[in-house]
Amino acid sequence: MTPFPRYNPALTRNGEYDMRQRHGAWKAAIRGSLALLTCASAQAQSSDTALDTCLKAPPRDTMGIRGELAPERGLDLGVGNTVLEVAFTAPDREPQIRVLYNSVSRNTRNAVVDYARQYRLPCLAKGQEFKHRQVFNFTWTERVPAAFPRHTSLQPLLAGMKNLQARPVAFDLDAMGCPFQLTWRLGQPAFSNEVTEQGSRNTARAPLIAWLSELVMDVTRPDFEYLLNNPMTVDVPCGTIKLG
């Protein structure tokens, strides 16, 4: 198998927190939009998409980030993330916040949580619940990561995973309406990878999607921080997968 290329944020990033100076002025743009938090085999329905677009957030310059971004303990990688699960239960109440992953300072994490508590979802119906996962990415280094594609095929994606033979699996891609495309976002080992279908859906793909959500990519810690939650289109061909 062909080795999987590394990640280049210039190729995949919609926006980022740019903290080239660890103290002082900074500019911010939350990376991408809120991503619907789904289980591995589920997809956002059209009604969920409408809820996503009606979310109200305060201005980003009110986030109140101050001082050091690097964590109080451990290596200073020059890049870090705070990942939140944001759960709405009423249109006019603050959401419930759960920190899924954090690799920046405690003060920065707390500022992000306080900011997300100001979100509101005015179009949420009574008795309805809605969850989102959002990644806040921070960079305060001039380090340039290696290249990483935004579009690849299934074989090189699998070649970039750790312990691929750890447990036996068998998938008949011909029975899944091949060829087809998936969107894959790195989350493991912090939380499950997000894997969703592009175009028409096929329930026969659920076991493959669940498996892909569990795989851990073989990347360095800094590259993991850069790549976290960035979308990649994966071309799935016809054929079979047999491992173990």
C-alpha positions in Angstrom: 0.0 0.0 0.0 1.1 3.6 -0.7 2.1 5.5 2.4 -0.5 8.1 3.4 0.7 11.7 2.9 0.8 14.1 5.9 -1.4 17.0 6.5 -1.0 20.6 5.2 -3.4 23.0 6.8 -3.2 25.3 3.8 -5.0 22.6 1.8 -7.8 21.7 4.2 -8.5 24.5 6.7 -11.5 26.8 6.4 -10.1 29.1 9.2 -8.2 28.9 12.4 -7.2 30.8 15.5 -3.9 32.4 14.5 -1.8 32.9 17.6 1.7 33.5 16.1 2.5 35.6 19.2 1.9 33.8 22.5 1.2 37.1 24.1 -0.4 40.0 22.4 -2.8 40.7 19.5 -4.5 37.8 17.8 -7.1 37.2 15.1 -9.7 34.5 15.2 -11.9 32.6 13.0 -13.6 29.4 14.3 -12.6 26.6 11.9 -15.5 25.5 9.8 -19.1 25.3 10.9 -20.6 23.4 13.8 -20.5 19.7 13.0 -23.5 17.6 13.9 -22.6 15.0 16.5 -23.9 11.7 15.2 -23.2 8.1 16.0 -20.9 6.3 13.6 -23.6 5.0 11.3 -26.0 8.0 11.5 -26.4 11.0 9.2 -27.7 14.5 9.8 -31.3 14.7 8.5 -32.6 17.8 6.6 -34.4 19.0 9.8 -31.1 18.8 11.7 -29.3 20.8 9.0 -32.0 23.5 9.3 -31.3 23.7 13.1 -27.6 23.9 12.4 -28.1 27.1 10.3 -30.3 28.8 12.9 -27.8 28.7 15.7 -27.0 32.1 17.2 -23.5 32.7 18.5 -21.9 35.9 20.1 -19.2 37.8 18.2 -15.9 35.9 18.2 -14.0 38.9 19.6 -15.9 38.4 22.9 -14.2 35.1 23.6 -11.8 36.7 26.0 -8.7 34.6 25.4 -5.8 36.0 27.5 -2.2 35.0 28.2 -0.5 31.7 27.4 -2.2 29.2 25.1 0.2 26.3 25.8 -0.9 23.8 28.4 0.4 24.1 31.9 1.9 20.6 31.7 3.4 18.6 29.0 5.1 19.6 25.7 4.5 23.0 24.1 3.5 21.8 20.5 2.7 25.2 19.2 -0.8 24.0 18.3 -3.8 22.8 20.3 -7.5 22.2 20.3 -10.5 22.4 22.5 -13.4 20.1 21.4 -16.9 20.6 22.8 -20.1 18.7 22.7 -22.9 21.4 22.8 -26.3 20.0 23.8 -29.5 22.1 23.4 -32.8 21.2 25.2 -34.7 24.5 24.8 -34.6 27.4 22.3 -33.9 30.1 25.0 -31.7 28.3 27.4 -27.9 28.0 27.5 -26.7 24.7 26.2 -25.1 21.9 28.3 -21.3 21.8 27.5 -19.1 18.8 27.7 -15.3 19.0 27.0 -14.5 16.1 24.8 -10.8 17.0 24.3 -8.4 19.8 25.3 -4.8 20.4 24.6 -4.5 24.1 25.4 -4.2 26.0 28.7 -6.9 25.8 31.4 -7.7 29.5 31.0 -8.1 29.1 27.2 -10.4 26.1 27.6 -12.5 27.9 30.2 -12.9 30.9 27.9 -14.1 28.7 25.0 -16.6 27.0 27.3 -17.9 30.3 28.5 -18.2 31.5 24.9 -20.2 28.4 23.9 -22.6 28.8 26.8 -23.8 31.9 25.1 -25.1 29.9 22.1 -28.8 29.8 21.5 -31.0 27.7 19.1 -34.2 29.8 18.7 -35.8 27.4 16.1 -35.6 24.3 18.4 -39.1 22.9 18.9 -40.4 22.3 22.4 -39.3 18.9 23.7 -36.6 18.5 20.9 -33.0 18.0 21.7 -30.0 18.8 19.5 -26.2 18.1 19.9 -23.2 19.5 18.1 -19.5 18.9 18.3 -17.3 21.9 17.6 -13.5 22.2 17.4 -11.7 25.3 18.4 -8.2 25.2 16.9 -5.3 27.4 18.2 -1.9 27.9 16.5 1.0 29.9 18.0 4.0 28.6 16.0 5.7 29.1 12.7 6.0 25.3 12.3 4.8 24.2 8.8 3.2 20.7 8.9 3.8 18.2 6.2 1.3 17.9 3.3 -2.0 16.1 3.9 -4.7 15.6 1.2 -8.3 16.6 1.3 -9.3 13.9 -1.2 -8.0 10.3 -1.2 -9.1 6.8 -1.9 -9.9 4.1 0.7 -6.6 2.1 0.3 -4.1 4.8 1.2 -6.4 6.0 4.0 -6.2 2.5 5.6 -2.5 2.3 4.9 -2.1 5.3 7.3 -3.8 3.6 10.2 -2.2 2.0 13.3 -2.8 -1.7 14.1 -5.0 -2.3 11.1 -4.8 -6.0 11.6 -5.8 -5.8 15.3 -9.1 -7.6 14.8 -10.5 -9.5 11.8 -13.0 -7.7 9.5 -14.6 -8.5 6.2 -16.6 -6.1 4.1 -18.3 -6.7 0.7 -18.1 -3.3 -0.9 -20.1 -4.6 -3.9 -23.1 -5.0 -1.7 -22.9 -1.4 -0.5 -23.7 0.3 -3.8 -20.1 0.9 -4.8 -18.4 3.0 -5.8 -19.4 5.8 -3.3 -17.8 8.6 -1.3 -17.5 9.2 2.4 -16.5 12.3 4.4 -14.0 11.3 7.1 -12.8 13.5 10.0 -10.1 12.5 12.4 -11.1 12.2 16.1 -9.4 9.1 17.4 -7.9 8.6 20.0 -9.6 11.7 21.6 -13.1 10.7 20.4 -14.6 8.7 17.5 -13.8 9.7 14.0 -16.8 11.3 12.2 -17.7 9.3 9.1 -20.7 10.3 6.9 -22.0 9.4 3.5 -21.9 11.8 0.6 -25.0 11.6 -1.7 -27.6 8.9 -1.4 -27.4 6.7 1.7 -27.3 3.0 2.0 -27.8 1.2 5.3 -25.5 -1.7 4.1 -22.6 0.7 4.7 -23.2 1.1 8.4 -20.7 -1.6 9.5 -18.0 -0.1 7.3 -18.7 3.4 8.7 -18.7 2.1 12.3 -15.3 0.4 11.7 -13.8 3.5 10.1 -14.9 5.6 13.1 -12.8 3.4 15.4 -9.5 3.5 13.5 -6.5 5.4 14.8 -4.3 7.2 12.3 -0.5 6.9 12.6 0.5 10.5 12.8 2.7 12.5 15.1 1.1 14.4 18.0 1.6 17.9 16.3 0.1 16.6 13.1 -2.8 15.1 15.0 -3.5 18.5 16.5 -3.4 20.1 13.1 -5.6 17.5 11.4 -8.2 17.1 14.1 -11.7 17.3 12.6 -10.6 18.5 9.2 -12.8 16.9 6.5 -11.4 14.5 3.9 -13.4 13.0 1.0 -12.7 9.2 0.6 -13.4 7.3 -2.6 -14.6 3.8 -1.8 -14.2 1.4 -4.7 -15.9 -2.0 -5.4 -14.3 -5.2 -4.1 -13.8 -6.7 -0.7 -11.8 -5.9 2.5 -10.5 -8.8 4.5 -8.2 -8.3 7.4 -7.0 -10.4 10.3 
